[in-house]
């Protein structure tokens, strides 16, 4: 494999946009699930008789498999028919949703959420690989751009949809709504995703150890970041957890299956695109966590106004993502990437000037600018990664891309809190936390600039 994007082929058949729509539906529902469940937690906890500290495992039970199982499931999906693997993932997600809805105790809910996360990780691994099999390479950016817009859209409508469902039918309806949506996605996938003769295959036993190592390393890393607090002296616990994360990850990198995934990083094009994606995710994660506190505690706006302002970030993503794909397909993914990351950096730098005199609209347009830049980056970034790897590694590449993006989402909030605490930790000091967003946005732009340099080398 060379350090160049493969030349688009014109020998493929007609583009199968039905398959793109099927994949987009799953991205929408998994994006909505990340936020819709948050609205259900208070009611769920009251109904099952558990407190907030315990009920958070409903969220963690879903999130941990996304980190631990993404790469092993990507390797597994590369050995199977993409259509059959997609049907397995969608049906499994729907069944797990039903199991959550009928559970009568917290332990059963968490177990079903882990199952949901497992199939959600398989869906994430299959998204880019399925799109790559369904459209021509020269249409890849547009297809990914459309799908990339649906994840933020799902996350944006999740709270409102969840609130309406809970008020009408209780918290269980939040999970049951997944069933008809999964049915539609599965039906479209069956009709539209190109068939092949690979079939299904059993996963290797060695991938279980990979999942355990990645899960342990990711959990230790995130807990270490959350435990870091420079205002309380030497963070012994945080340092210990971070060292553990490094050791466990180092052990994983020595394993044969890890070398296949990490082999992508030997090529500078996917390496720099993945870095840009991770840093862009960190920007979104930081702002998504700090902006609500800035609005309610700093600017003293009502929860209704705060909710409307926070929609500016995903709205910018949804509006710009399809255009990012079009720009990338027509004028080069690297040009769309530079434009997107430059907008993200401009928006985050503008946030550093926040003051007590700001109104809600002052924060809203800056968040919208960051969202638009993120949307412009999403399609070209993921399409470029897929165009730089061989087709038989498509699901692994998709899983790696999803993992780096989710890692960015995960590390953004604790890093933002860390810089906020270093700036003083009071509501008036919240803008200090935006420094994290500026730094990660600058790193994202630098990574895309390195893509440009690598293309010319």
ZICOR-V933473 format. One record per residue. N is the residue number from 1. PSI is psi in whole degrees, -180 to 180 (none if undefined). OMEGA is omega as a letter, one per 20 degrees, with the letter a starting at -180 (999 if undefined). BURIAL is b if it has 9 or more other ideal C-beta (glycine too) atoms within 8 Angstrom, else e. Layout:
n=N psi=PSI omega=OMEGA burial=BURIAL
n=N psi=PSI omega=OMEGA burial=BURIAL
This chain:
n=1 psi=129 omega=a burial=e
n=2 psi=167 omega=r burial=e
n=3 psi=48 omega=r burial=e
n=4 psi=150 omega=r burial=e
n=5 psi=139 omega=a burial=b
n=6 psi=142 omega=r burial=e
n=7 psi=129 omega=a burial=e
n=8 psi=139 omega=r burial=e
n=9 psi=142 omega=r burial=e
n=10 psi=12 omega=a burial=e
n=11 psi=-5 omega=a burial=e
n=12 psi=160 omega=r burial=e
n=13 psi=-165 omega=a burial=e
n=14 psi=146 omega=r burial=e
n=15 psi=139 omega=a burial=b
n=16 psi=87 omega=a burial=b
n=17 psi=-19 omega=r burial=b
n=18 psi=-37 omega=r burial=b
n=19 psi=-38 omega=r burial=b
n=20 psi=-41 omega=r burial=b
n=21 psi=-43 omega=r burial=b
n=22 psi=-46 omega=r burial=b
n=23 psi=-41 omega=r burial=b
n=24 psi=-37 omega=r burial=b
n=25 psi=-42 omega=r burial=b
n=26 psi=-37 omega=r burial=b
n=27 psi=-40 omega=r burial=b
n=28 psi=-47 omega=a burial=b
n=29 psi=-36 omega=r burial=b
n=30 psi=-33 omega=r burial=b
n=31 psi=-42 omega=r burial=b
n=32 psi=-35 omega=a burial=b
n=33 psi=-30 omega=a burial=b
n=34 psi=-26 omega=a burial=b
n=35 psi=-31 omega=a burial=b
n=36 psi=-33 omega=a burial=b
n=37 psi=-33 omega=r burial=b
n=38 psi=-37 omega=r burial=b
n=39 psi=-31 omega=a burial=b
n=40 psi=-16 omega=a burial=b
n=41 psi=-47 omega=a burial=b
n=42 psi=-46 omega=a burial=e
n=43 psi=-42 omega=r burial=b
n=44 psi=-46 omega=a burial=b
n=45 psi=-42 omega=r burial=b
n=46 psi=-42 omega=a burial=e
n=47 psi=-38 omega=a burial=e
n=48 psi=-3 omega=r burial=b
n=49 psi=38 omega=r burial=e
n=50 psi=155 omega=a burial=e
n=51 psi=176 omega=a burial=e
n=52 psi=-38 omega=a burial=e
n=53 psi=-38 omega=a burial=e
n=54 psi=-38 omega=a burial=b
n=55 psi=-16 omega=r burial=b
n=56 psi=-18 omega=r burial=b
n=57 psi=-16 omega=r burial=b
n=58 psi=-36 omega=r burial=b
n=59 psi=-46 omega=a burial=b
n=60 psi=-35 omega=r burial=e
n=61 psi=-30 omega=r burial=b
n=62 psi=-38 omega=a burial=b
n=63 psi=-39 omega=a burial=b
n=64 psi=-42 omega=r burial=b
n=65 psi=-29 omega=r burial=b
n=66 psi=-35 omega=r burial=b
n=67 psi=-45 omega=a burial=b
n=68 psi=-33 omega=a burial=b
n=69 psi=-7 omega=a burial=b
n=70 psi=-56 omega=a burial=b
n=71 psi=-46 omega=r burial=b
n=72 psi=-40 omega=r burial=b
n=73 psi=-32 omega=r burial=b
n=74 psi=-43 omega=r burial=b
n=75 psi=-41 omega=r burial=b
n=76 psi=-44 omega=a burial=b
n=77 psi=-27 omega=r burial=b
n=78 psi=-16 omega=r burial=b
n=79 psi=4 omega=a burial=e
n=80 psi=166 omega=r burial=b
n=81 psi=129 omega=a burial=b
n=82 psi=-35 omega=r burial=b
n=83 psi=-46 omega=a burial=b
n=84 psi=-38 omega=r burial=b
n=85 psi=-39 omega=r burial=b
n=86 psi=-44 omega=r burial=b
n=87 psi=-40 omega=r burial=b
n=88 psi=-45 omega=a burial=b
n=89 psi=-45 omega=a burial=b
n=90 psi=-45 omega=r burial=b
n=91 psi=-41 omega=r burial=b
n=92 psi=-40 omega=r burial=b
n=93 psi=-41 omega=r burial=b
n=94 psi=-43 omega=r burial=b
n=95 psi=-43 omega=r burial=b
n=96 psi=-37 omega=r burial=b
n=97 psi=-40 omega=r burial=b
n=98 psi=-41 omega=a burial=b
n=99 psi=-36 omega=r burial=b
n=100 psi=-44 omega=a burial=b
n=101 psi=-31 omega=a burial=b
n=102 psi=-1 omega=a burial=e
n=103 psi=145 omega=a burial=b
n=104 psi=4 omega=r burial=e
n=105 psi=158 omega=a burial=e
n=106 psi=-41 omega=a burial=b
n=107 psi=-40 omega=r burial=e
n=108 psi=-39 omega=r burial=b
n=109 psi=-48 omega=a burial=b
n=110 psi=-42 omega=r burial=b
n=111 psi=-43 omega=r burial=b
n=112 psi=-33 omega=r burial=b
n=113 psi=-36 omega=r burial=b
n=114 psi=-43 omega=r burial=b
n=115 psi=-41 omega=r burial=b
n=116 psi=-43 omega=r burial=b
n=117 psi=-37 omega=r burial=b
n=118 psi=-51 omega=a burial=b
n=119 psi=-28 omega=r burial=b
n=120 psi=-38 omega=r burial=b
n=121 psi=-39 omega=r burial=b
n=122 psi=-40 omega=r burial=b
n=123 psi=-46 omega=a burial=b
n=124 psi=-39 omega=r burial=b
n=125 psi=-30 omega=a burial=b
n=126 psi=-16 omega=a burial=b
n=127 psi=-61 omega=a burial=b
n=128 psi=-38 omega=a burial=b
n=129 psi=-39 omega=r burial=b
n=130 psi=-42 omega=r burial=b
n=131 psi=-42 omega=a burial=b
n=132 psi=-31 omega=r burial=b
n=133 psi=-12 omega=a burial=b
n=134 psi=-21 omega=r burial=b
n=135 psi=160 omega=r burial=b
n=136 psi=151 omega=a burial=b
n=137 psi=-36 omega=a burial=b
n=138 psi=-9 omega=r burial=e
n=139 psi=2 omega=a burial=b
n=140 psi=-44 omega=a burial=b
n=141 psi=-43 omega=r burial=b
n=142 psi=-42 omega=a burial=b
n=143 psi=-45 omega=r burial=b
n=144 psi=-36 omega=r burial=b
n=145 psi=-42 omega=r burial=b
n=146 psi=-47 omega=a burial=b
n=147 psi=-39 omega=a burial=b
n=148 psi=-25 omega=r burial=b
n=149 psi=-24 omega=a burial=b
n=150 psi=-27 omega=r burial=b
n=151 psi=-54 omega=r burial=b
n=152 psi=-33 omega=r burial=b
n=153 psi=-44 omega=r burial=b
n=154 psi=-44 omega=r burial=b
n=155 psi=-33 omega=a burial=b
n=156 psi=-41 omega=a burial=b
n=157 psi=-12 omega=a burial=b
n=158 psi=-52 omega=a burial=b
n=159 psi=-44 omega=a burial=b
n=160 psi=-44 omega=r burial=e
n=161 psi=-43 omega=r burial=b
n=162 psi=-43 omega=r burial=b
n=163 psi=-42 omega=r burial=b
n=164 psi=-42 omega=a burial=e
n=165 psi=-43 omega=a burial=b
n=166 psi=-43 omega=a burial=b
n=167 psi=-34 omega=a burial=e
n=168 psi=-40 omega=a burial=e
n=169 psi=4 omega=a burial=e
n=170 psi=172 omega=a burial=e
n=171 psi=-26 omega=a burial=b
n=172 psi=-28 omega=a burial=b
n=173 psi=-23 omega=r burial=b
n=174 psi=-33 omega=r burial=b
n=175 psi=-34 omega=a burial=b
n=176 psi=-26 omega=r burial=b
n=177 psi=-22 omega=r burial=b
n=178 psi=-27 omega=a burial=b
n=179 psi=-55 omega=r burial=b
n=180 psi=-32 omega=r burial=e
n=181 psi=-42 omega=r burial=b
n=182 psi=-36 omega=r burial=b
n=183 psi=-45 omega=r burial=b
n=184 psi=-45 omega=r burial=b
n=185 psi=-43 omega=r burial=b
n=186 psi=-41 omega=r burial=b
n=187 psi=-45 omega=r burial=e
n=188 psi=-42 omega=r burial=b
n=189 psi=-42 omega=r burial=b
n=190 psi=-37 omega=a burial=b
n=191 psi=-26 omega=a burial=e
n=192 psi=-35 omega=a burial=b
n=193 psi=130 omega=a burial=b
n=194 psi=137 omega=r burial=b
n=195 psi=155 omega=r burial=e
n=196 psi=180 omega=a burial=e
n=197 psi=23 omega=a burial=e
n=198 psi=-36 omega=a burial=e
n=199 psi=-166 omega=r burial=e
n=200 psi=158 omega=a burial=e
n=201 psi=151 omega=r burial=e
n=202 psi=142 omega=r burial=e
n=203 psi=153 omega=r burial=b
n=204 psi=149 omega=r burial=e
n=205 psi=-32 omega=a burial=e
n=206 psi=-25 omega=a burial=b
n=207 psi=-22 omega=r burial=b
n=208 psi=-43 omega=r burial=b
n=209 psi=-38 omega=r burial=b
n=210 psi=-44 omega=a burial=b
n=211 psi=-41 omega=a burial=b
n=212 psi=-44 omega=a burial=b
n=213 psi=-45 omega=r burial=b
n=214 psi=-40 omega=r burial=b
n=215 psi=-44 omega=r burial=b
n=216 psi=-43 omega=r burial=b
n=217 psi=-45 omega=r burial=b
n=218 psi=-41 omega=r burial=b
n=219 psi=-45 omega=r burial=b
n=220 psi=-39 omega=a burial=b
n=221 psi=-48 omega=a burial=b
n=222 psi=-41 omega=r burial=b
n=223 psi=-35 omega=r burial=b
n=224 psi=-43 omega=r burial=b
n=225 psi=-39 omega=a burial=b
n=226 psi=-30 omega=a burial=e
n=227 psi=-13 omega=a burial=b
n=228 psi=127 omega=r burial=b
n=229 psi=99 omega=a burial=b
n=230 psi=-15 omega=a burial=e
n=231 psi=-7 omega=a burial=e
n=232 psi=30 omega=r burial=e
n=233 psi=-159 omega=a burial=e
n=234 psi=120 omega=a burial=e
n=235 psi=79 omega=a burial=b
n=236 psi=-46 omega=a burial=e
n=237 psi=-44 omega=a burial=e
n=238 psi=-45 omega=a burial=b
n=239 psi=-40 omega=r burial=b
n=240 psi=-43 omega=r burial=b
n=241 psi=-39 omega=r burial=b
n=242 psi=-39 omega=r burial=b
n=243 psi=-42 omega=r burial=e
n=244 psi=-43 omega=r burial=b
n=245 psi=-41 omega=r burial=b
n=246 psi=-43 omega=a burial=e
n=247 psi=-47 omega=a burial=e
n=248 psi=-42 omega=r burial=b
n=249 psi=-38 omega=r burial=b
n=250 psi=-38 omega=r burial=e
n=251 psi=-43 omega=r burial=b
n=252 psi=-39 omega=a burial=b
n=253 psi=-17 omega=r burial=b
n=254 psi=-7 omega=a burial=e
n=255 psi=148 omega=a burial=b
n=256 psi=-44 omega=a burial=e
n=257 psi=-29 omega=r burial=b
n=258 psi=-34 omega=a burial=b
n=259 psi=-30 omega=r burial=b
n=260 psi=-47 omega=r burial=b
n=261 psi=-45 omega=a burial=b
n=262 psi=-17 omega=r burial=b
n=263 psi=-25 omega=r burial=e
n=264 psi=-32 omega=a burial=b
n=265 psi=-12 omega=r burial=e
n=266 psi=-26 omega=r burial=e
n=267 psi=123 omega=a burial=b
n=268 psi=-30 omega=a burial=b
n=269 psi=-59 omega=r burial=b
n=270 psi=-31 omega=a burial=b
n=271 psi=-50 omega=a burial=b
n=272 psi=-34 omega=r burial=b
n=273 psi=-40 omega=r burial=b
n=274 psi=-37 omega=r burial=b
n=275 psi=-43 omega=r burial=b
n=276 psi=-40 omega=r burial=b
n=277 psi=-45 omega=a burial=b
n=278 psi=-45 omega=a burial=b
n=279 psi=-37 omega=r burial=b
n=280 psi=-39 omega=r burial=b
n=281 psi=-37 omega=r burial=b
n=282 psi=-37 omega=r burial=b
n=283 psi=-50 omega=a burial=b
n=284 psi=-43 omega=r burial=b
n=285 psi=-41 omega=r burial=b
n=286 psi=-50 omega=a burial=b
n=287 psi=-37 omega=r burial=b
n=288 psi=-27 omega=r burial=b
n=289 psi=-44 omega=a burial=b
n=290 psi=-35 omega=a burial=b
n=291 psi=-40 omega=r burial=b
n=292 psi=-40 omega=r burial=b
n=293 psi=-38 omega=r burial=b
n=294 psi=-41 omega=a burial=b
n=295 psi=-47 omega=a burial=b
n=296 psi=-42 omega=a burial=b
n=297 psi=-32 omega=a burial=e
n=298 psi=-52 omega=a burial=b
n=299 psi=-9 omega=r burial=b
n=300 psi=43 omega=r burial=e
n=301 psi=164 omega=r burial=b
n=302 psi=158 omega=r burial=e
n=303 psi=-35 omega=r burial=e
n=304 psi=-47 omega=r burial=e
n=305 psi=-42 omega=r burial=b
n=306 psi=-43 omega=r burial=b
n=307 psi=-40 omega=r burial=b
n=308 psi=-41 omega=r burial=b
n=309 psi=-41 omega=a burial=b
n=310 psi=-21 omega=r burial=b
n=311 psi=-17 omega=a burial=b
n=312 psi=-37 omega=a burial=b
n=313 psi=-57 omega=r burial=b
n=314 psi=-30 omega=r burial=b
n=315 psi=-40 omega=r burial=b
n=316 psi=-40 omega=r burial=b
n=317 psi=-49 omega=a burial=b
n=318 psi=-41 omega=a burial=b
n=319 psi=-37 omega=a burial=b
n=320 psi=-25 omega=a burial=b
n=321 psi=-46 omega=r burial=b
n=322 psi=-35 omega=r burial=b
n=323 psi=-34 omega=r burial=b
n=324 psi=-43 omega=r burial=b
n=325 psi=-41 omega=r burial=b
n=326 psi=-44 omega=r burial=b
n=327 psi=-43 omega=a burial=b
n=328 psi=-43 omega=a burial=b
n=329 psi=-34 omega=a burial=b
n=330 psi=-41 omega=a burial=e
n=331 psi=6 omega=r burial=e
n=332 psi=133 omega=a burial=e
n=333 psi=-34 omega=a burial=b
n=334 psi=-35 omega=r burial=b
n=335 psi=-43 omega=r burial=b
n=336 psi=-37 omega=r burial=b
n=337 psi=-43 omega=r burial=b
n=338 psi=-45 omega=r burial=b
n=339 psi=-46 omega=a burial=b
n=340 psi=-49 omega=a burial=b
n=341 psi=-31 omega=r burial=b
n=342 psi=-40 omega=r burial=b
n=343 psi=-42 omega=r burial=b
n=344 psi=-46 omega=a burial=b
n=345 psi=-42 omega=r burial=b
n=346 psi=-44 omega=a burial=b
n=347 psi=-41 omega=a burial=b
n=348 psi=-38 omega=r burial=b
n=349 psi=-39 omega=r burial=b
n=350 psi=-27 omega=r burial=b
n=351 psi=-22 omega=a burial=b
n=352 psi=-21 omega=a burial=b
n=353 psi=14 omega=a burial=e
n=354 psi=141 omega=r burial=b
n=355 psi=172 omega=r burial=e
n=356 psi=-14 omega=r burial=e
n=357 psi=-5 omega=a burial=e
n=358 psi=150 omega=r burial=b
n=359 psi=171 omega=a burial=e
n=360 psi=-36 omega=a burial=b
n=361 psi=-28 omega=r burial=e
n=362 psi=-35 omega=r burial=b
n=363 psi=-35 omega=a burial=b
n=364 psi=-46 omega=a burial=b
n=365 psi=-29 omega=r burial=b
n=366 psi=-41 omega=r burial=b
n=367 psi=-39 omega=r burial=b
n=368 psi=-38 omega=r burial=b
n=369 psi=-44 omega=r burial=b
n=370 psi=-43 omega=r burial=b
n=371 psi=-42 omega=r burial=b
n=372 psi=-43 omega=r burial=b
n=373 psi=-40 omega=r burial=b
n=374 psi=-41 omega=r burial=b
n=375 psi=-41 omega=r burial=b
n=376 psi=-32 omega=a burial=b
n=377 psi=-34 omega=a burial=b
n=378 psi=-56 omega=a burial=b
n=379 psi=-53 omega=r burial=b
n=380 psi=-38 omega=a burial=b
n=381 psi=-52 omega=a burial=b
n=382 psi=-36 omega=r burial=b
n=383 psi=-40 omega=r burial=b
n=384 psi=-39 omega=r burial=b
n=385 psi=-45 omega=a burial=b
n=386 psi=-34 omega=r burial=b
n=387 psi=-13 omega=a burial=b
n=388 psi=-3 omega=a burial=b
n=389 psi=160 omega=r burial=b
n=390 psi=150 omega=a burial=e
n=391 psi=-31 omega=a burial=e
n=392 psi=-2 omega=r burial=e
n=393 psi=20 omega=a burial=b
n=394 psi=-46 omega=a burial=b
n=395 psi=-36 omega=r burial=b
n=396 psi=-43 omega=r burial=b
n=397 psi=-41 omega=r burial=b
n=398 psi=-41 omega=r burial=b
n=399 psi=-41 omega=r burial=b
n=400 psi=-42 omega=r burial=b
n=401 psi=-44 omega=r burial=b
n=402 psi=-40 omega=a burial=b
n=403 psi=-45 omega=a burial=b
n=404 psi=-39 omega=r burial=b
n=405 psi=-46 omega=r burial=b
n=406 psi=-34 omega=r burial=b
n=407 psi=-41 omega=r burial=b
n=408 psi=-45 omega=r burial=b
n=409 psi=-39 omega=a burial=b
n=410 psi=-38 omega=a burial=b
n=411 psi=-18 omega=a burial=b
n=412 psi=-53 omega=a burial=b
n=413 psi=-50 omega=a burial=b
n=414 psi=-35 omega=r burial=b
n=415 psi=-37 omega=r burial=b
n=416 psi=-42 omega=r burial=b
n=417 psi=-39 omega=a burial=b
n=418 psi=-48 omega=r burial=b
n=419 psi=-30 omega=r burial=b
n=420 psi=-47 omega=r burial=b
n=421 psi=-39 omega=r burial=b
n=422 psi=-27 omega=r burial=e
n=423 psi=-5 omega=r burial=b
n=424 psi=-35 omega=r burial=e
n=425 psi=-1 omega=r burial=e
n=426 psi=166 omega=r burial=e
n=427 psi=-34 omega=r burial=e
n=428 psi=-18 omega=a burial=e
n=429 psi=3 omega=a burial=b
n=430 psi=-40 omega=r burial=b
n=431 psi=-24 omega=r burial=b
n=432 psi=-31 omega=r burial=b
n=433 psi=-22 omega=r burial=b
n=434 psi=-13 omega=r burial=b
n=435 psi=-37 omega=r burial=b
n=436 psi=-43 omega=r burial=b
n=437 psi=-39 omega=r burial=b
n=438 psi=-47 omega=a burial=b
n=439 psi=-46 omega=a burial=e
n=440 psi=-33 omega=r burial=b
n=441 psi=-41 omega=r burial=b
n=442 psi=-39 omega=r burial=b
n=443 psi=-37 omega=r burial=b
n=444 psi=-45 omega=r burial=b
n=445 psi=-42 omega=r burial=b
n=446 psi=-41 omega=a burial=e
n=447 psi=-42 omega=r burial=b
n=448 psi=-36 omega=r burial=b
n=449 psi=-35 omega=r burial=b
n=450 psi=-31 omega=r burial=b
n=451 psi=-45 omega=r burial=b
n=452 psi=-44 omega=r burial=b
n=453 psi=-42 omega=a burial=e
n=454 psi=-35 omega=r burial=b
n=455 psi=-34 omega=a burial=b
n=456 psi=-17 omega=a burial=e
n=457 psi=none omega=999 burial=e
